[in-house]
Amino acid sequence: MCGLVGYFKPKTGENLNELYHATSLISHRGPDDEGYAAFNLDARHTIALCGPDSPEILKASMPDITQHMDYPHQLAFGFRRFSIVDLSEKGHQPFWSQDRSVCLTFNGEVYNYVEIRQELKALGYSFTTSSDTEVLLVGYQAWGLDILKHCNGPLALAIYDQTKNKLFLARDRIGKNPLYYAIHQGALYWASEIKAILSMTGRSAFTTNEQAVYDYLNFGWRDLDNTTFWEGINTLPAASWTSIDLSKPPAHQHLSENLTSYWKFPSSRLSSRDISFREAMTQFSSLFSDAVRIRSRADAKVAFSLSGGMDSSSIVATAANILPTRFRTYSIKFPGQPYDEEPFAHKVYQRYPDMIDYQTYTPGNEDFWQVADDFIWQQEEPFHWPDTELFRAYLRKARKDDYKVVIVGGGGDELLAGYQDYFFPLLMLLRDRNALFSMTANLFLRTSIWPKYCIRKRLRILKDLFLHRQDSFQKAIPPSFFNRGGQSVAIPYLKDTQIMDRIRDRRNELFKNFDEMLVGYMSNWLMQYWQRNTDKSHFSVPIESRRPFLDYRLIDFMFTLPPEYIMHNGWTKYILRKSIHPYLPKEVTWRRQKQGMPFNTQSWFTHAKPIVQRHLETAGDNPFLNVSTFAEDYDLLLEKNAPFLWRGINLVLWWKRVIMQTHL
């Protein structure tokens, strides 16, 4: 994982300082090396440069950018390296083909680079490094952009192909790695972080995206449709690439016309007649084990997150059974809190004491405010909840212990329908597929939704399901499914009197059934944000996080399975539980109560109140929120709607720190 920056300006520029400054703003993403390339398209001449943070061996053989700021050029690449595979200077980027006709900057990992390299060698290609970067570039020379179909792992890349006089931008299937772009005053800019683009265009080049602000405040929606909190700065869609003809001025129309999707979610499901549960479980176990195996590859030190929940515990148990050597895990401990999951993590450790080096971290209420100034700056956009910093806190501990990679359980809920939101849509899908016994069993045996629900009411819901009386049981269904956005909680505190029109237009944009929800959560409605949030959090450490549950092979497989294999007799993630239960304590595998990251909301917000009040008092005028009214209702909002309370606080802090650039 690293960070990249670049621009294409048809008019010749003669100052690389803009590129150098933008790249330095994302230096936290790559402290191990920096590199630059500038291209004079008119003269067909290029220059490759290192920088002050480059290794000494590169400084001895390459010119320094600080000594060549006046190089005339139209196209430029900047790069910061966080070395994971091939730790030598040979992995330096921008990376050039052996004939110097192709130049690549690449943020990400190709987990199956060993297998792709063997395939390319069989075709007659040779290699000078052991890096996945070279595998990606040689693969491009062999197959063009079809190399993306061969790659398993997160990536965002920019390729300049001199023979075609084209620039290519691309992202991985799920969009784990960010790639922002913007067109301003006839020039195209792209970067791993928004701050780098703003530094090149000037901060006044783009106004605030009001729709993004209102979606966030009212509904908690984020990162929809590849937009950001800045009008005109977008993310390249996941699972796609685009080409830019360097003989023409860049234009949004051309980027859209040349946008090519190379992967899509499966559109149909098998039935239990097509694949038995035993066959499905065997295939799932094989794919999952391999997803863990290839994500354990690195030349840097690799650790594992162990929360005590199903997802991370399954990964750790799998690793304990397939890896040849002992490995480190990190768990978060909340002594005295009712939702502390560390005891479950400890049970996993006790199952594999010879394989696991077990480490714990205990956060405090004040931890967020000690780093809030930097954290909000690094996040760049508002985020969902203050416990986001808890993840980064234990990752900082891992980084201090010299670990560069941590394997985490993210994506399991989206892949395996682990959220409560999925329950009724899945029942309706089972009904529509005539899996009536499974539908009934799930309704009556699912105890985590209504532990006190009486049989009579369940029978009423069952009848309404059979009669397709959706409205009659709507009150029992999570609002994110049928209520199309929930309550308009923000309206009393907003300054925009036309907000109701905006909200009304957004209500009907959510999914209509289970499969739409599964795809939506894995992409536009949840995963795009989770990926952005974790990328900014983890690379501000920096540390690279890897997610076996987001292996595209697992997604292709799970999205075609019969729904009754996902939820069975009220158990979510059923195929995972059955596959992994021989290797985990039953207290972990068959625990009904889903907790996620424990967070004591009441305690945290009560402790934070005087700190927040000081920030609100010094916030100045906010164009969206009536700050004084909002501050007065702090206690009421904590009682009635803590998520909205946080979103209002976060918006004020974001506006102050990121937009106004005033330190907290």
N, C-alpha and C positions, 0 to 999 in steps of 0.2 A: 504494500500500500504506500502511496506517495501523494504528490500533488502536482497538477499541471496547469499551465497558463499559456495562452497564445492569442495572436490576433492576425488578421489579414486586412491590410490597408492598401487598396489599389494605388493610391498616391504614395510615392517613395518617401519614406521617413528616414531621418538620419540621426536618430537618438534612441538608443536602447535603454535609456534610464527608466522609461515607463514600464518596460518589460521587467527590468531588474527589481524595481520597487514593488510591482504587483506580485512577483514571485517571492520576494522576501516576506510579504504579508502572510504567506502560507508556509513559512519555514517550519512551523511546528509539525506539519505533516511529514517533513522529511529532513531530519537533522543530520543525516549521514553524508549527503552530497548535494550539490546543485549543478545544473547544466543548462546550456542555452544553445539555440541554433537560430541563425538569421539567414534569410534567403533573398538575394537580389534577383528577382524573377526576370528583369529586363536583361541583365548581364549574364544570367544563368550561372551565378556564382553564389557560394554558400560559405558560412563560417561557423565552426563549432567552438564553443567557449565553456570554460569552467568558471568557478567563482570562489570567493573567499572561504566558503565552507566545504569546498571540495577536498578530497584526500591529497596529501602532498605528492603522491606519485602522479596524479593527474595534473597538478599545478606545474610539475616539471616538464610535462609534454604537451600541454594545451595553453592557448592564450587565455587571459583572464578578461571577463566581460568589463570589469572596471577600467580596463585599458583600451577598450574598443567600443565605446559608447556611440561613436559617430559613424558606425558602419551603415551605409545606405541599403535599405531593404524595404520589402512590402509584406513579407510573411515572417513571423517569429514564434519560436517555441521557448518556454521556460519550464523548468522542472526541479522539484525537490524530492530527493530519494530517501525512503525508509527501507533499508535493505533487509530482506527476509530470505530470498533465494539467491544464491551466489553472492556472498557478502563482499567479494573482491571488487576492485575498481572496474572490472570488466562489465559489470552490470550498469555502468554509468548511462544516464539518458540526458538528452535525446540520443536514441540508439539508431545507428546507421547500418544499412545493408552493406555487404562486402564490396559491392560495386558503387556505393555511395549514391544510388539512384532513389532510395527510399529512406525516409527518416520517420521515426516513431517516438511518441511520448505515450506512456501507458501507466495508468494508475489502477492497480489491482493485482490479482493473482490468477494464474492458470493452474488450477490444482492438478489437472491431468497432463501437465507439460511433459512428464516423462514418457507417457504413452504416445503423445503427439510427436515428440522428437524421434522416437523409434520409427514411427510411420514415415516421417519425412526423410530419415536416413535411408529407409528402404527405397525411397524414390530417388535417391542419389544426392540429397542435400547434405552439406557439412555444417559444422558448428564450431565457433571459437570460444564460447562461454558455456557455463552450465545453468544459465538463467532462463526463466520462463519468458522474459522479454524477447530474447533472440528467437525462441520457438514461435512466438506470436508473429514476429516480423517475417521469418522464413516461411511460416505458414501462409502469410499474406502473399508472398511471392509465388507460392505454389498454387494457392486456391483463390486468391483475391479475398474479398470480404466474406467469402464462405468459410474462412478460418473461424469466424465467430460461431458457426454451427458446431465446430469441433471442440470449442473451449468449454470447460466446466469451471465456473468460478466468476467472481465479480470483476468487471473491468470498465474503464472509461478511457478512450484513446483518441489521439489525433495522429493521422498519418499524412505525410506529404509525399506524393509520388511524382517525381520529376518527369518521368517519361509520359505521364498522362496529364501533367500540369494540373493536378487536382489535389484538393485537401479532403480528407475523410474524417468524420467524427462518428463515434459509435459508443454504445453502452451495452451492458450485459442484460441477460434475459429478464431478471427481476428488478434491475435498477438499483443494485446495492451501492454502486459507486456513483457519486454525483458528477454531472457534467452540465454546468450552466453555460448559457450563451446569450448574446444580445447583439443587435445591430444598432449602431449609433453613428450618425453623420457619415454614412457610406462605408463604415468599417465593421468587420465581424470580430467579436471578442468571445473567448471561451475560457473557462477556468473550473477548478475543483471547488472553489468557494466564491460566494457572491462578492465578498470584500475585494477580491483581486480584480473583478470586472469594474467595480465602482472606482477603484483607484486609477484605472486606465481611462475611463470615460469621464471622470468627475462625478461627484456624488449627486449633483443636481441634474444629471442627465435623465434620471428616471424618477417618476413620482411614486408615491405609495399606492399599492393595489388595494383600493378601498373594499372591493368584494372579498378579498382574502382576509382583511381585518374583521369584517362583519361575520363572515363564515366562522372564523376562529372564536370571536367573542360569544356569538349566540349559540353555535352548535358544537364548537370544538373541532370543526373540520379544518384540515390542513393539507397543503401540497396537492390540491385537486387539479387534475388536467394539466400537469406539468407547469403550473404557475408558481410564482413566488410572491412575497410581500412587496415586490417592486414591479410595476407595470413595465413590460418590455424585457424583463429578464426571466427566462424560462429554463427548464431543464429539457435536455434531449430525451424523447420518450424511451422507456426501457425497451429492450429487445429490438433495437433499430439502429440503422446507420444512415448517414446522409453524405452526399458529396457536394463539394463547392468547386465550380469551374473557376480557376484563378485567372482566366482571361477576361472575366466579367466582374462587375461590381457585385458584392454580396447583397442578397435580398431575401426577405422572409419567404416570398413566394417560391423562390428557387430551392430554398432549404426544404420547404414542405413538399414540393413536387418531386424532389430527389430522395425523400425519406422512404426507406425500405425496411419493412418489418421482417425479421428472419426467424421468429418463433412466436407461437400463440398457445394459449391454454387449450387443452383438449375440450372438444365441444359436445362429447357424448359419453355416456357411461355404459359399462358392461352390466349384465345381469348375473345373478348367482348361478345361472345355467352356463354362462360363458366361462366363468372362473370360480372355482371352489374357494372357500375361505382358507383352507389349508394351502392351496397353491398361492393365493394372494399373500398369506403370511410368510411363506417361504421367499417369495420375490421381494416383499417389503424388507425382510431381514437382510437379504443379500445387498439390496440397494443402500439401505441405511448403514450397514457395516462399511461398505465401500466409501460412502460419503464421509464417514468419520475418518477412515484410513487416509484418503487423499488429502483431507484437510489437516492431518497431523504432519504432513510433509513440510519441512522448513530447515534451513541452515541456521536459523536463529532459534532461541529457546521458546518452547510452546507450553502453555498451561491450559487448564480447563476451568470454566465456571461451574460451580456446583451449588445450586440454590436450594436443593431439596425437593423441588418439583419434579414432575414426570419427565419433562423434556431434557433438562440438563442432566438429571440422574440417568436417563437412558443413554445419553451420549457417553457419560463417564463409565457406566457399566460396560458398554460396547468397547470403549477404548481399553478398559482393563482386561478384556478378553482377547483383543487382537494386537495390541501394541507389545513390542518386545521388551520395553524397559519401563521402569517406574516413572510416574509423572506427577506434577504439582496440580492441586486444585485450590480454588479460592471460594470461600463462602462468606456471606454476610450474616452477622449475628445481632439479634435485637433482644438482649436480656430483659426479662420482665414484661415484654409485650405479648399480647395474646396470640398474635399471628406470626411468631418467630418460626421460620422453617428450618433453621439450622439443625435442630435435633434430627430431622429427616435426612439432611445432608450427612450428618455424622453416622447414621445407620448405613448409608452407602459406603462411607469410608470403612466402617467396621466389617463390611462384607469383603473388602479388598485392601486390607491393611498393608500387604506386601507390595501393592502396585501404586497406592495413592499416598502422596505427601500432602497431608491435609492442613490447610491454612485458613484462618478466619479473620474477619475484619468487623469491628463494631463502630458504626457511625454515631454521630451526635446531632442534636437539633441545630446546633450552631454551624455545622459543617458547610451548609449551603451558602450562608452569608459570608463566610470567610473567603469564598472563591467566586461569589456571584458576579462581580464586576467582569472578571475574565471569562466566566462560563457563559454569560449572556452575550458577550462580544463574540465568542467562538461559535455559539449556536446560530447567530446571525438572524434567525427568525424566532417568533414566539414558539414555546413548546408546551407540552400537555400537562406536566405535573412536576412539582419540585423534587420528587424522588429521582428524577433523571440524573441528578448529581450523585446519588448513591452508587449507581453503577460505575461512574467515573472514579469515585473515591477508592473502590477496591481495585480498580484497574491501575490507578496510580501506585498502589501498593505493589501490584505485580510488576509494574515497570521499574520500580525501585529495586526489585529483586532481579532485574536484568532480563525479564521476559518481554518479548516483542509480539507474541501472538497469544491470544486466548480464544478457546473454542467455546461457544455459548449455545444456549438452547433456543434462541430467537427463531420465530417462524413456525414453531410447532402448533400453536393455536390456530394459525391461519391454514396450515396444511391439513390438520386433522380435525377441524371444526371444533376447537376446544372452548370457544366462547359461548356463553349462555344465549347470545343472540341467534345462534344457529338452530336452537332446539325446535321451535315451531316450524320454521321453513323446512327443516329436515323431515319433520312429521308429515308435512304436506307433500313433500317429494315422495316419501314412502307410500302415502295414500295414492298418489298419481301413478306410481309404478306397481300398484296392487300388492305391495308388501304389507298387507294389512295386519298380519300377526306381529311383525316387527314394529309397526307403528303403534299398535296397542300396548305391546310390552314396554316400549320406551316411555310411553305416556304414563303408565302406571308404576313403573319401577324407577323412574327418575326422581330421586328424593331431594336433590340439592336445590331445585327450584322452589318447591313448596313442601318443606318438611312437615307442615301441619295441614296441608290441603286435604280435604275430605274426599272420599270416594265418589260421593254424589256429584261434586263439581267436576271431577275428572270424567265421569260418565257423560256429563253435559257437554264438556269439551269434545269428547270422543264423538258424540252424536253430531255436533256442529262440524267436526272435521269431515265426517261421512257425507253430510249434507252441503258441504262447501259454504257454510255460513261463517265466513271470515269475520264479519263485523261483530258477531255476537261474542267472540272470545278475544277481541282485540285488546281489551284491558289487561289481559294476562300475558300479552306478548311484549317483548322488549321494544321500547319506542324507536330505536334505530331501524327496526324493520318496517312496521306498519305506520308509525306516526310521522314518517318522512321528515325527520329532523328534530323531533322532540319539541319542547316548549320554547317560546320566544323569551327566554329569561333575561336577555340583555337589554331589551327595548327601554325600560325605565331609566337606564343609565346612559343611553346613547344620545349624541347630539344631532344625528341625522334624522330629520323628521320624515324622510322618505324611506326609512329602513323597512317598513312593512312591505313595500313593493318588492324590495330586494329579497326579503325572506320568503314571500309568497312564491316568487319565481324559483326558489331553490328547493321547495318542499318535495317536488315530484321527481327529483333526480336520483333517488336511491334505487336499489335493486328490487326486483319483483318476485324472485324465488330463490331457492337455496343455492343453485349453481351460480346465479348472478352474484349472490352475496359472497360465495366462496372466492370467485374470481375478483370481485370488487375489493374484498378485504386483503387479498394477496397482491393487489396492485394499487389502484387509484385511491381507494378510501382509507386504507390503513398502511399497507406495506411501504408505499412511497414515503410516507412520513416517518415510519419506524426506521427506515434505512437512512434518511436524512439526519434524523435525530442521533442515531448511534454513530454515524460517520463523523459528525461534528464533535460529539462527546469523546469518542475514542481517539480520534486523531489530534485532539488537543492535548492528549497525554504525552506522546503518542503511543498507541498500541493498536495492533490489528486484531479485529474480531472476525471469527469464521463461524458459519452457521450451517451445519450439516442438513438441517430440515429444509433449507432453501436450495438444495441440490436439484437442478432442473429435472433430473431423471426421476427423483421421488415425486416431484410435482406432476410430471407427465403420467406417472403411474397412479398416484392417489386420486387425481381428478377424473380417472376413468373407472374407479372401483364402484361396485354397488354401494349405495348409501348405508345399507344395514351393516356393512363391514366397518364403517366409521363410527356409528353409534349403535350399541347393542344392549338391550335390557337396561337402558338408562345410563350406560357407561359411555362417556365420550372417549375418543382416541382409542377405540377398542382394539384395533389391529396392532397398535403400538403396545398396548398393555399385554396382549396375549403373546406378542413376539418377544417382549423383554422380560416377562415375569419370571422365567427361570434364573435370571441374572440379577434381580433386584429384590430387596426385602419386600414382603407383601404389604407392609405398612406404607411403602412408597408407591408401589404399583397400583394398589387397590384402595387408595385414599380418595374419598368422594369430594371432600372440600377443596376446591381450587382457591389458592391464596395469591399466587403471583408474588411480586416484590412487596413484603410487608411495609406498611407505612402508617404511622399513628397520626392520622389527620388532625384530630382535635388537639393533641399535644403540640404538634409542629406549628399549626396556625396560631395557637394561643401564645406560644413562645415567640413567634414571629411578629405579632401584632405591633409592638412599639417600633420595631425596625421598619416594618411596612409603612406605618403611619409617617415616620420621618421621610421616607422616600416619596410618599404621596404628597406631603406638604411641600417638598422641594421639586416636584415634578414639572412645575410650570403648566402652561396651557397645553392640554392634549386635544387634538382636533377631533377625536372620536368619542372620548369618554368624559362624562361629567365627574371629574375626579373627586370633588368635594362631597357630592351626594354618595358616590361609591364608598368613600372613606367612612362616612357616617354610618353606613349600613354594614360595616365589617362583621359585627357579631351576628346580625341577622342572616347575612349571606353564608357565614360559616355554618350556621345551623340548618339553613334551608337548601343551600346549593354551593358547597365548597368548591366543586370544579369551576363554576363560573367565577367565584371569588378569586381563585388562582389565575384564571385567564385575564381578568381585569388587572390584577397586580402585575402579571407578566407583561401585558401590553404596555403598561406605564413604564416598567423597567426597561423594556426593549426600546421604546421610543426615546427614553432618556439616554440610554447607553449607546445604542446603535445608530439611531437617526440623528439625534442631537449631539452625539459623541461626547457626552458629559459623563465623567466617571461617577460610579455609584458611591 
